[in-house]
């Protein structure tokens, strides 16, 4: 089982965290709420035998507006 959590749900709501891929080749996809900030993401995986792994990392989001010409 894969799971992901955001410490700052105003920036990255938990429902905006998802996984793509299959087997041992997975990608974490996150969709930000359109604001600047920092969040600590916690990603965990548990296999059928109950073995467990956890990764914690910080994501900083800086939203920018492209220049128009």
N, C-alpha and C positions, 0 to 999 in steps of 0.2 A: 504494500500500500504506500502511495506517495501522498505527502501532505506539505503544505506551505502556509506560513503565517506572516503577517506584516505587523510590526510594532506601531506603525503610524497609519491607521486605516483611513485617515483623512487624505493622505497622499496616495497610498496604494491600498484600496479596500481588499480584504481577503477574497472576496468573490471575483476580483480582477486578477487573481493568481491562478494559472492553469499550467498543465503539462502537455507537451506534444511529443510524438514519437512513440516507440514501443520497445519492449525488451530492455536491454541495457543502454539503449541510445535515446535519452530523453532530454528535452529542453524545457526550461522554466520560462513561461511567457507572462509578462506583467504589463498591465495597462494602468498608467498613472491617471490621477484625477485632474490633471491640467494645472497643477500648482507646483511651486518649488518646495523642496524640503528633503529630509533624510528619514529613512526607515531602516530598521534592522529586520532582515528577512530570515526566517528559520525554515529550513527544508529538512524533512525527515522521510526515511524510507524504512519499511519493515517487510521482511520476506515471509514466506509461508511457514518457515520454521521458527519465526519469532526473532531472528537476528535484526538488529536495529542500527541505523546510522543517522547522524545528524550533522548538518552544516549550518553555520550562522554567519551572515555577512551583512555589511552595510551598503545601502544603495542611496546615492545622492541624485536627486532629480533637479535639473535646471531647465525650465521651460523657456523657450525663446520664440520671438516672433520674427519670421524671415523678413528681410528688407524687401520692399516692393520698388520696382523701378518704373 
